[in-house]
Amino acid sequence: MERKKKTLRDFYAMKKCNEKVSWITSYDAQTSRLAELAGIDMILIGDSVGNNLLGYKNTIPVTMDEMIIFSSAVRRGAPNTFIVGNMP
């Protein structure tokens, strides 16, 4: 069953009602698919991909092109989940 993707308004309403929001960090389609199946509200594609997957010493060298690649993979895996990407 396809679920409705949450919006910022949904998150504001959840905060107003003191509802908990579930987040997970993911960099790939498979993990993101499982997060969506589990009902996770939001997926973060962190610049920590630089340290964790790309072998950089810190997040500074992560490029926008790299973030777009990982964000695209996450979106393919979780088409109905709100995603957030960040940069250093």
MOLINWO-V989868 format. One line per field, one symbol per residue. ss: DSSP state (~ for helix, > for strand, _ for the rest). phi: phi as a letter, one per 40 degrees, with the letter a starting at -180 (. if undefined). psi: psi as a letter, one per 20 degrees, with the letter a starting at -180 (. if undefined). A space follows every 10 residues. Layout:
# MOLINWO-V989868
ss->???
phi->???
psi->???
This chain:
# MOLINWO-V989868
ss->_______~~~ ~~~~~~____ __>>>___~~ ~~~~~~~___ _>>>>___~~ ~~________ ___~~~~~~~ ~~~~~~~___ _>>>>___
phi->.cbcccbddc cccccccfcc bcbacabacc ccccccccgc cabbbcccdc ccbcgccacd ccccdccccc cccccccbcb bcbbbbbc
psi->pprppqrhgg hgggghjkqq ppqqpqirgg hhghgghijp hqppnqiihg ghhijqhaig iprhgghggh hgggghhmik ppqpqqq.
